[in-house]
Amino acid sequence: MKWNRRTAFKGLAAWLGGSSLLGAQQAPKGSAKVYLPPAPGDDPLLDPANVMDFAPLAKAKLDPLAWDYLEGGSEDEISLRDNRDGFNRIIIRPRALTGIQNIDLSLDLFGQKLAYPILLDPAGGKNCMYPDGEVTVARAAANAKALHITNGGIQKVTEGGKGPVWFQITTGGELRSTATMKSLVKRLEDQGCAGICFTTDIMYVSHRERNIHNKFDRSWGEIGIPRDAQGRLPKPRNPERSGVYPERAFPTPTWNSVKELRSLTKLPILLKGILTAEDGARSVECGASGVIVSNHGARQLDHVGGTIEALPEVVQAVNGRIPVLIDGGIRRGTDIIKALSLGAKAVCVARPYLYGLAAFGQPGVERVLELLRTELALDMGLAGVGNLASIDRSLVRIRGEQR
């Protein structure tokens, strides 16, 4: 995507004229608050100046249990804070007088040409934030030309030829045997998925203590928060709880599982949840197409540090053999520049687009992506880099480090 003054104004005019971003959006079922149709020239979607401005709008619309599900981390939420704090320790070193006229955000990733280096991470529980949330996000991603990693349930989107779409697998029955792997691969290939994202860090259910205090039933993430007309909740059938000793019906996957999956498909395989040099190197050895440095939005194992802190060692171990992506705490264009400077090929976001989803539905997701990529382009121009290839380690320094 090339940016200059003429294309910026043309894009703005087209965007403002698009009916999909104007008008009222239906509030999630059960919500007492709705957005009224905006007065002419007064669209509330345009009020947020950055992606975090969507957060209070989302909170005001969501059931308190849904907000805690969206915003919370695990246990002490130390890693949740680390994800943001890590970015604040990185300083951009702008380059002066570099003669930037056009800013190009495009890249090639796993054989696909992408308009910009921002992907949509998988995220569960979307239906307690907005009706038919997964499909709504998929449509927004397709309109915004963003690669979307989905939890599933979007076959009608992929069948419509929209995308690109990757599919997330976790540790259910998909990798238990050769037969289950073959069945998974056939289903994904038949549905038109462009790749497989294997999330490695969700082998057990973590203690998300906001949900435990709320007696949150995981099924509510799929059906919505089931309050009656008086605002009362039914007794949860399977609330999240602590003090239950962990056990599984079958063993968790291993690196051999990755090797076997690799042998069964030509689709790109991305390993998500990699935080160490050792696992970065193993990912390459087992045939992974790429990795995502991720701590699951700080919702799984706590006290693992921020993902931006782990990025350099994974990048060094991979040594350019496969792309390294990152998620966790990314809220600004400057965050994206910092991640790219430390070796990430692209970034993934979840909470930012969920704020947009909860506040405005599909137009909210699209607007969040528009703000992020516009910030990235502007910040690149201010930093003196006109394309992604110009971003390297020399563009940043860590606060306090000696050069």
Buried (B, 14 or more C-beta within 10 A) or exposed (E): BEBEEEEBEEBEEEBEEEEEBBEEBEBBBBBEEEBEEBEEEEBBBBEBEBBBBBBEBBBEBBBEBBBBBBBBBBBEBBBBBBBBBBBEBBEBEEEEEEEBEBBBBEBEBBEEEBBBBBBBBBBBBBBBBBBBBBBBBBBBBBBBBBBBBBBBBBBEBBEEEBBBBBBBBBBEEBBBEEEEBBEBBEBBEEBBBBBBBBBBBBBEEBBBBBBBEBEBBBEBBBEBBBBEEEEEBEEBEEBBEEEEEEEEEEEEBEBEBBEBBBEBBEBBBBBBBBBBBEBBBBBBEBBBBBBBBBBBBBBBBBEBBBBBBBBBBBBBBBEEBBBBBBBBBBBBBBBBBBBBBBBBBBBBBBBBBBBBBBBBBBBBBBBBBBBBBBBBBBBBBBBBBBBBEBBEEEBBBBEEEEE
